[in-house]
Amino acid sequence: MTILDELAAHARERVAAASVAVPLVELKSMTGSLRKGDFPFEKALAREGLSFICECKKASPSKGLIAPDFPYLQIAREYEAAGADCISVLTEPKWFLGSNDYLREIASNVSIPCLRKDFTVDEYMLYEAKVLGASAALLICSILSPSQISEYIGVCDELGLSALVEAHDEAEVEVAIKAGARIIGVNNRNLKDFTVDTGNAKRLRDMIPSGILFVSESGVKGRQDIVDAIDMGADAVLVGEALMRAPDKNLKLRDLKGI
């Protein structure tokens, strides 16, 4: 099994356990009282200029423990104060040491939209994302069938969530487009072996129609990477490790923005 296969398998186990504690029908009823919203995540990415999705991430399968000290609320507030447009919150607990509680607390303490960064394998996780306060959820083409992606985009639409559909190669970009994705993220990191190719997003950029928001994900380290993203016509970048390792996150984000 690849790392991605293991991540997906563990996500299914998590869904099975969670649905025993809180059945899907109960979770759905909880979302019924929540404001659907006007897709603030998409609006943030559609603004003029390059938008920044800044990530709260304690660890990863490829890098191990990134932030032994992880004051996630402080980090999220620093991102917002520094001008982040959105915050990505890892909720995967085994390899990324994430938690649903991180998302719940961050979403209720910042005014910018939050993405639930996890390995969505079941519609249950979309209803969970809504209850936790997310404005967007991640759908990864590598672990979902074309019909699932289309179905889950529909669930997101009903919930008022934006779906960030993640692709890594030409075939997955085509699947995302056919499924009706309004936001496509091209991951420069191959989730099967976690190698990084910063040119991947640039190679696939021309495949994505102008009416679809485009996000370059992973591999951002410095200002030149941001310049490259702007040059390729990206609407947003997702920045994780570079910010998480920076002692002064405000200064690092300003440096990336060139201000």
N, C-alpha and C positions, 0 to 999 in steps of 0.2 A: 504493500500500500504506500502511496505517496503521503506526504505530510497533509496535503489537502484532503485526501481520502479519510485520513484519521480525524481531521478537524470536523469534516461533515458527519462521520459516524458518531463522534462524540456529541455533536449538536443534536442528532436524532435521539440519543440517549437522554440528553437534557430535556428535550421536548416531552419525551415519554414520562419522565419523572415529574416535570412541571404540570403536565396535564392531569396527573393523578391528584396533585395538590389543589390545582385550580383548573377544572374542566374547561374546554374550549367554549362551551355555551355560556359559562359564567364569565369568562374573560370577554367574550363578545358583548355581554350585557354591561360590563364595566365601561367599554368604549362608547356605548350608546349615549352616556351622559356627558361625554367629552366634546369640547368644541372641535369641529372638523378643521377649522383654520383655512387659510388661503394659500397654502403651499409656500411658506416663508423660505424654505431651503432653496427652492427653485428661483424664487425672486432674488435671493441673495446672490446666486450664481449668475443671474441674468443682468446684473448691474453692469454699467460701463466699466471697463478695465478688468484686470485679473482679480478674481476673488480667491481668498485664502481659507481653506478648510484646515484647521489646526487640530492635531490629534492628541488625546490623552491616552497614553499607552505605557503600561508598566513593564511589559516584557514582550518578546516575540520568539517564535520557534527558531529563527535564524540567528538572532542576537542574544538570546537568553534574557537575563534580567537587565533592563535598561535603566530603570529608576528605582533603586532600593528604597529611597525615601520618596513617597508618592502622595503628596498633599494635593489630591486631584481637584478639590474645590478651589484651592489657591491657584493652581495651574490654569484652570478654566477661566477664572477671573482675570488672571494676567493676560491670557489670550484675548479676552474681550477688551480689556483696557488698551491693549496694544493694537487693536484694530482688526482682529480676526473677523471674518464674515460668518463663519460657521465653526462648530466644534464637533469633531469626530470622537466618539467615546467607545473604546473597546469593552465589550461585555463578555467576550469568550473567556471562561475562567481557567482552563487547564493549561494552555500554551501561552496565552497572552496575559494571564493573571487578572483578567477583567472581572467586572461584576455588574449585575443589573442595578445594584445600589449606586454605583458610580454615576450611571446615566440618570437615574431618578433624581439624585441630589444636584448634579450639575445642571440638568434641564430646568430645575425649579429655582436655580440661583443665578442664571445668566439670562440675558434678554435676546441673545442671538440663537438661531436654530441649531439643533443638535442632530447629528447622524448616529443611529445605532450601528456601530461597526461590529458585525458578527457574521456567522456563516449560516444564513437563512436556508433552512431545509424544509420548512413547513409553514403553512399560513399562521399557525399558532404564534410564531415568533414575530409576525407583523402586528398582531393584536397586542402582544406583549410590548412591542416597541411603542405603540400608541399610548398604552397605559403608563409606561415608564416616562413619557413626556417627550419622546423623540419627534422630530419634524420630518425625518427621512430614515429609510432603511436600505441596507445594502443587499442587492441580488447579484450573486456571482454566477456567470454563465457556465463556468467549469463544473459546478455541482448541481445545476438545475437543467431540466429538459426545456426545450423551447416552449412547450405548452405550459409548464409550470411558471416560467418567466412571465408569459402573457397573463396567466391567471393571477399571479401575485401582484403584477402592476395594477390589475383591476381591483384587487383587495386594497392596495395602497390608496388608490383613487377614492374608494369608498370611505376610507378612514381619514382622508385628508393628509396622507403621508406622501412625500416624494420618494420615488424609487431611483436610487443610484444603481444603474445596471453596469456591472463590471465585466470587461472583456480583456483578453490578453492577446488574441490573434485575429486574423481576418475572418475566419469562420464564426468566431464568437461575436464579432462586431456585426456581422450580417444577421445573426440570430437576434441580437439586441434590437436592431433596427426593425426587423420583421415583427418582433414582439410588441412594438409600440413604445419603446423607451423614449422618454423625453430628456433624460440625462444619461449619458454614457461615460463611464470612467475607463480609461485604458491604463491598466496596471503595468508599470515598468518592471515589477517583480513577478517572476514566474512562481505561482503559488504551488506548483508541483515539486519544485526543488529549491525555491526561494532565492535563485540567482536574480541579479538586477541588470537590466539593459536599459539605460536611460534614453536610448533612441527609439524604443518601442512605440511610445505614444506618437512621436513624430512620423513614424512610418505608417501608422494607421489613421492619422488625422484626416487625410483626404477622403477616406471612406465614409466619414460621418457627415450627413447633410447639415446645412447651415441652420436649419430649424431645431436641431437637437443640441442641447448644452453639452460641452465637452470638458471633461476633467482629466488632467494628467496626474496619475497617482504614483507615489513612491520614487525614491532616488533623489529627491531635492536636498541638496547640501548647502549650496551657496547662491549668490546673486546671479551668476551666469546661468544656472538651471532655471531661474525665474525668467531671465531674458529669453532663453530658448523657448519656454512655454508661451511667452507673449508672442514671439516670432511665429510659432506654429499656429497661433490663433486659438489657444486654449481659453476657455471661460473661467477655469479655476484650477488650482493645484491643491493636492492633499499633501500636507507636510507632517511627518510624524517624528522619526528618530532625531532629525536635526534639531528640532525644537525641544524635544524631551531631554536631550543631552546638554542643551545650552543652560549655563548657570543663570543667565539673565535672558529670559524668554522674550521680554519686551524688546530688548536691544537686538536679539537675533531676528525677530520678526521685522523690525524696522530695517535691519540690514538686508534682509531678503527683499523687502519692498523698495529698497534703494532710497530711503528717506532718513 
